[in-house]
Structures are given as structure tokens and as C-alpha cells.
Amino acid sequence: MIECPWRLQASNEVLIGYSDCIQKPDGYSHKNVEKILLGRRIINIIHFEGISDLVVEFEGSIYLELFHDSNYFEGWQLRGDNGFYLFTLPGGTYSD
């Protein structure tokens, strides 16, 4: 589940984004994202520490970009094995 602004990009095109799912939920949903990403391996994960944007690169040069867009609210959270927990703080910094 993604609860922050995001976009799924291939080449120079946005395939689907957060605004699509919010503004036109009858045409865009997580099912569109699932259809594109299902079965693709993660190639790389890039965390831009200065502003805490996160980019997940998948096979086929497809990128899932999560970005922080608030000075007041937390941006995104990432949880993993062994108690790993990373989240962005208001303004774009992060805590682990």
C-alpha cells in the first residue's frame, strides 16, 4: 500500500500516478500498478537522503517513485525484516 504521492514511470512517460487513482478511481487503481509490476524483479533502490525521495527500479526500466510533498506531514514509511523501519519526517528528513 502506498499512502503518499507517487508515480510509475517507464522511459519518459508516466504510466500511472497518485493523482490518477485519486481523481479517476473508476479508471485507475492499484490493479493497474499490479498488472505492470507483477513478476518483475527489483533491480535497484535509490534513496535521495536530502529530501527523502525513494525510487524503486524494476526490470524493464520501470521506476516507482515515492516523493515527499509536505512540510507538515510525514511522507512515506518503509518496513522490512528484522524490525527495519524507515519513514520520512515533516519537511523531508528521515528517521530510521
HUFEN-V739015 format. One record per run of one state. SS is the DSSP state (alpha for helix, beta for strand, coil for the rest). FROM is the first residue (numbers start at 1). TO is the last residue. Records with the same first field share a line. If there is no record, write none. Layout:
SS = FROM-TO + FROM-TO
This chain:
coil = 1-5 + 11-12 + 24-29 + 38-41 + 49-52 + 59-61 + 67-76 + 80-80 + 84-84 + 89-93 + 96-96
beta = 6-10 + 13-17 + 42-48 + 53-58 + 62-66 + 77-79 + 85-88 + 94-95
alpha = 18-23 + 30-37 + 81-83
